[in-house]
Structure formats: structure tokens, C-alpha cells
Amino acid sequence: MNRLEELRAKVDACDQLLAETLEKRMEIILEIMKVKKELAVPIFSKDREREVIQKIGNYVDNPEFREEIKGIHTHVLRSCRRIQSRKLFPYHISLVGFMGSGKTTVGRELSKLLAMDQIDVDKVIEDRAKMTISQIFKEHGEPYFRELERKTVEELAQYNNIIVFCGGGGIVLDDRNVENMKKNGVLIWLKASPEVIYDRIAKEGTRPLLKDDMSVSKIESMMASRLSLYEGSADLVIDTDYKSVEEVSLEIVEQLMRLDIMRMIDLKSL
């Protein structure tokens, strides 16, 4: 065996050891998840992850490799979160709410937290139509857009382990959308007051339903007509007023855990 083959054999041995160690780590992570779930304590902790990454760096003797190994372990932690999420939430999570309630920003943060894929209904529609939502409204009207929206939701509802951002807020106007979103998933209503929504979207200029009247009173009027639809369809309600994106995302995970526990209790009582 020449020197190159010897070195490759050593790398193979390291890879085998690494794979066995990672497998063992992930099995332990699943056990930790079960214990956390039983104790009703938060599943994910950014402080704990930062601590783990710092420890990994301290284990590395060669400073040339330290940051690289810390970077690799960051991906390991993300993979562990993904495994936990698949076990905890084996369905899709749909975020609904009035425009400006935080669906996209919260959805992106939640996607990072749970290591789950994210899909924006409006973005899918825009990509396929090759025009913006505002252009679709202007050129084809709202009924045409709602039909595109309905077909897109029906398609996305077939997927598991994804987070779906449900458009500008009118998605609950069609019972078929609600039925599809709840068929194999959990529907979460991100709730916000008219005043907070106005502060968030007043300067955007991209909301076709408010282009002629961007005001708190108009927002309040539109929200009032949809309030019962949000209340009647939501599995969970999360108030987003004056909360950071991270706070809302962590609250969603906590509420999803409680919902899962309640469902288990209901099943046992049958």
C-alpha cells in the first residue's frame, strides 16, 4: 500500500468513527426531546446551541481548524433540529392573518428555528404568473387571483414538514383553502391590531386592496369582515403586537407542543 492509499484508509476510518458518533448523538437528541416534552420545557434553546458551539471550539487543538469545525458543527445542530421537528411536527404549518401581521418574517424565523422548508403562497403565484400580485389584481382582478391562490394552497397542502406563509390575509375567504390547510396540518392565526398593522405596511405601497385608502379605519373595516373567519379556522392564535419575530416564533413552538399534548390526552380519553 502506497502512502496515498494509507492516508485515504485513515480518512475512511475517521469517517466511519464520525458517522457512528453522529448517529449516537442524534439518538441521544431524540431521547432528550422526549424528556423535554414530558417536562413541558422548551425544545429549542439558542443559548444552549451557542454554548455547544463554543465547547466544540475549545475541544480543537489546532487553531487553523477551529472555526471550520465550529462551522461544521453548526450544520450538525441544524440537522438535529430537523430530525426533532420531523418527530414533533409531522405535518405542515400554515400561517394566516391579515396583511402586515408578520406571516413572512415569522415564517422565515420559524423555518430557521425548526430547520423546516418554507413556502410563500404569494411568491409561488408570482413566479408562475410571471407578474407581481399587484399586477395580477390590476390586469385580471381579484377573482382570478383567488382562483390561483386556491389551486396553489390545494397543491401545497399535500406536503409535510413545511411552513406555508398564506398570502395577504384573504386566504380564509374560501372555505376550501381552510379545509386544505387543516387536512394535514395546523393553521396558526397571527393576530395584530389595526394600528400595528398600519405602522408596519403604511409605507410599502404594495397592497392592492388598500391602494385607494391606506388608513387605520380601512384596515379595521376589512379585518372586521374577516375576524370570524380567522377565529373559526385557527388551531392556534398568536398575538404579534409589540413582540419581536423571535419571541413570536418561540411562542408558536411552545403552543404547538401544548396542542400536541392536548391531542394526546384527547386520544387517550377516547
C-alpha positions in Angstrom: 0.0 0.0 0.0 1.5 3.4 -1.0 1.4 6.5 1.1 -1.7 8.0 -0.6 -3.7 4.8 0.0 -2.6 4.7 3.6 -3.8 8.2 4.2 -7.1 7.5 2.4 -7.6 4.5 4.6 -7.1 6.7 7.7 -9.6 9.2 6.4 -12.1 6.3 5.8 -11.6 5.2 9.4 -12.2 8.7 10.6 -15.3 9.0 8.5 -16.6 5.7 10.0 -16.0 6.9 13.5 -17.6 10.3 12.7 -20.7 8.6 11.3 -21.0 6.3 14.3 -20.6 9.2 16.7 -23.1 11.4 14.9 -25.6 8.6 14.8 -25.2 8.1 18.5 -25.5 11.8 19.1 -28.8 12.0 17.2 -30.2 9.1 19.1 -29.4 10.9 22.3 -31.0 14.1 21.0 -34.3 12.2 20.4 -34.2 10.9 24.0 -33.6 14.5 25.2 -36.6 15.6 23.1 -38.8 13.1 24.8 -37.8 14.1 28.2 -38.3 17.8 27.4 -41.7 17.0 26.0 -42.7 15.2 29.2 -41.4 18.0 31.4 -43.1 20.6 29.1 -39.9 22.7 28.8 -38.7 24.5 25.6 -37.5 22.1 23.0 -35.1 24.6 21.3 -32.6 26.9 23.0 -30.3 29.3 21.1 -28.3 29.8 24.3 -27.6 26.1 24.6 -26.6 25.9 20.9 -24.2 28.8 21.3 -22.7 27.0 24.4 -22.3 23.8 22.4 -20.6 25.5 19.5 -18.2 27.2 21.9 -17.4 23.9 23.6 -16.7 22.3 20.2 -14.2 25.1 19.5 -12.5 24.5 22.8 -12.0 20.8 22.0 -10.0 21.6 18.9 -6.2 21.9 19.5 -5.2 23.2 16.1 -6.4 26.8 15.8 -6.2 26.5 12.0 -9.2 24.1 12.1 -11.2 25.6 15.0 -13.6 27.8 13.0 -14.1 25.2 10.3 -15.0 22.6 12.8 -17.4 25.0 14.6 -19.0 25.7 11.3 -19.4 22.0 10.5 -21.0 21.5 13.9 -23.4 24.3 13.2 -24.8 22.2 10.4 -24.9 19.2 12.7 -27.1 21.1 15.1 -29.4 22.2 12.3 -29.7 18.5 11.2 -30.6 17.6 14.8 -33.3 20.3 14.8 -34.6 19.0 11.6 -34.9 15.4 13.0 -36.6 16.7 16.1 -39.0 18.8 14.1 -40.0 15.8 11.9 -40.8 13.8 15.0 -42.6 16.7 16.8 -44.5 18.2 13.9 -45.1 15.6 11.2 -47.3 17.9 9.2 -47.3 21.3 7.6 -47.7 24.6 9.5 -49.8 27.3 7.8 -49.5 30.9 8.9 -52.6 33.0 8.2 -53.5 36.6 9.2 -54.2 40.0 7.9 -51.6 41.7 5.7 -48.8 43.0 7.9 -49.4 40.5 10.7 -45.9 39.0 10.3 -46.5 35.8 8.3 -43.4 36.1 6.1 -41.0 37.4 8.7 -42.2 35.0 11.4 -42.3 32.1 8.9 -38.7 32.7 7.9 -37.6 32.7 11.5 -39.7 29.7 12.3 -38.1 27.9 9.3 -34.7 28.5 10.8 -35.7 27.5 14.3 -37.3 24.2 13.2 -35.0 23.6 10.2 -38.0 23.2 8.0 -38.5 24.3 4.4 -40.6 27.4 3.8 -43.0 28.2 1.0 -44.7 31.6 0.4 -48.0 31.2 -1.4 -47.9 34.6 -3.0 -44.3 34.0 -4.2 -45.3 30.7 -5.8 -48.2 32.5 -7.6 -45.9 35.4 -8.7 -43.3 33.0 -10.1 -45.8 31.0 -12.0 -47.7 34.0 -13.3 -44.5 36.0 -14.0 -46.0 39.1 -12.5 -46.5 40.6 -9.1 -49.6 40.2 -7.0 -50.4 43.9 -7.6 -50.2 43.4 -11.4 -52.4 40.3 -11.2 -55.1 42.3 -9.3 -54.8 45.2 -11.8 -54.8 43.2 -15.0 -57.1 40.2 -14.1 -59.0 41.2 -11.0 -59.3 39.7 -7.5 -61.5 36.6 -8.5 -58.8 35.5 -10.9 -56.1 35.9 -8.2 -58.3 34.0 -5.6 -58.6 31.0 -8.0 -54.8 30.9 -8.5 -54.5 31.1 -4.7 -56.9 28.2 -4.2 -55.1 25.9 -6.6 -51.8 26.8 -5.0 -53.0 26.1 -1.5 -54.5 22.8 -2.6 -51.2 21.7 -4.0 -49.1 22.8 -1.1 -51.4 21.1 1.4 -50.1 17.8 0.2 -46.6 18.4 1.7 -45.4 17.6 5.2 -42.7 19.3 7.3 -43.0 22.7 5.6 -44.0 26.1 6.8 -46.5 27.9 4.5 -47.0 31.7 4.5 -50.5 32.2 3.4 -50.6 35.4 1.3 -52.0 38.8 2.2 -54.8 37.7 4.5 -57.7 36.9 2.3 -56.9 33.2 2.0 -59.6 32.3 4.7 -62.3 33.8 2.5 -62.5 30.5 0.7 -63.6 27.5 2.9 -61.8 25.2 0.5 -58.5 26.8 1.4 -59.1 26.4 5.1 -60.2 22.8 4.6 -57.0 22.0 2.6 -54.7 23.7 5.1 -56.2 21.9 8.1 -56.4 18.5 6.3 -52.8 17.5 7.1 -51.6 20.4 9.1 -52.0 23.1 11.8 -53.4 26.5 10.9 -52.0 29.4 13.0 -53.6 32.8 13.1 -51.0 35.6 13.6 -53.1 38.3 15.1 -52.3 42.0 15.1 -54.2 45.2 15.9 -55.2 47.7 13.0 -52.9 50.3 14.5 -49.9 48.0 14.5 -50.7 46.7 11.0 -50.9 50.3 9.7 -47.5 51.1 11.2 -46.0 48.0 9.5 -47.4 48.5 6.0 -48.3 52.2 5.5 -45.1 53.0 3.6 -45.0 49.8 1.4 -47.3 50.8 -1.4 -47.7 47.1 -2.5 -51.1 46.3 -1.0 -53.7 46.3 -3.9 -56.7 46.2 -1.6 -55.5 49.3 0.3 -54.2 51.3 -2.7 -57.1 53.8 -2.6 -57.4 54.1 1.2 -54.4 53.3 3.3 -55.8 54.1 6.8 -56.4 52.5 10.2 -60.1 52.8 9.7 -60.0 50.9 6.3 -57.8 48.2 7.8 -60.1 47.9 10.8 -63.1 47.6 8.5 -61.5 44.9 6.4 -60.3 43.0 9.4 -63.8 43.1 11.0 -65.3 41.3 7.9 -62.7 38.5 8.3 -62.5 38.2 12.1 -65.0 35.4 12.4 -63.2 33.5 9.6 -59.9 33.7 11.3 -61.4 32.7 14.7 -63.3 29.8 13.2 -60.5 28.3 11.3 -57.4 28.7 13.5 -56.0 25.9 15.6 -53.8 28.4 17.4 -53.9 32.2 17.8 -50.7 34.1 18.4 -50.8 37.8 19.2 -47.9 39.6 17.4 -48.4 43.1 18.7 -45.1 44.7 20.0 -43.3 41.3 20.0 -40.1 40.5 18.2 -40.0 38.0 15.4 -38.0 35.6 17.7 -40.5 35.9 20.5 -43.4 35.1 18.2 -41.6 32.1 16.7 -40.7 30.7 20.1 -44.3 31.1 21.3 -45.5 29.3 18.2 -43.3 26.3 19.0 -44.4 26.3 22.6 -48.1 26.4 21.6 -47.6 23.7 19.1 -46.1 21.5 21.8 -49.1 22.2 24.1 -51.5 21.5 21.2 -49.8 18.1 20.6 -50.0 17.2 24.3 -53.7 18.1 24.4 -54.4 16.0 21.4 -52.6 13.0 23.0 -54.8 13.5 26.1 -57.9 13.6 24.0 -56.9 10.4 22.2 -56.2 8.6 25.5 -59.7 9.6 26.8 -61.5 8.0 23.8 
